[in-house]
Amino acid sequence: MQNLMGTGLGSTAAAQPVVISYDKIKLEVEQLLKTINFDLIQEQQNNVIEQYMYAKSLNLKLRSQLEEIQYLKSQTLKTYQDQELVQKSIRTANRRLNLIGDYRPASDIPLLYKRLENLMKVE
């Protein structure tokens, strides 16, 4: 009766030894190893894909920053060239002013004529 209940305390004649062959164990172990290896390989592939995507996003960020740096460099060069052009224009204007002499308002024109007459008399 106890045998039917599953306690294992019944007669030993009814109990049969469980025979597991070496080949069956070997096959099960190999299948487990393949499953474990497959899981590890899958995890490693996922890690590689994740790292690749991260590297790709970094590459895009770096590329956009490089483009921004190149743009700023060109703007700086343009600003420098514009500044040189302004400096050249200022130097040209200063030379022209020096050739003209002192600037005189319109009220000084009669005085300039007198100076011119005096200069002509001296010569």
Secondary structure, 3 states (H helix, E strand, C coil): CHHHHCCCCCCCCCCCCCCCCHHHHHHHHHHHHHHHHHHHHHHHHHHHHHHHHHHHHHHHHHHHHHHHHHHHHHHHHHHHHHHHHHHHHHHHHHHHHHHHCCCCCHHHHHHHHHHHHHHHHHC
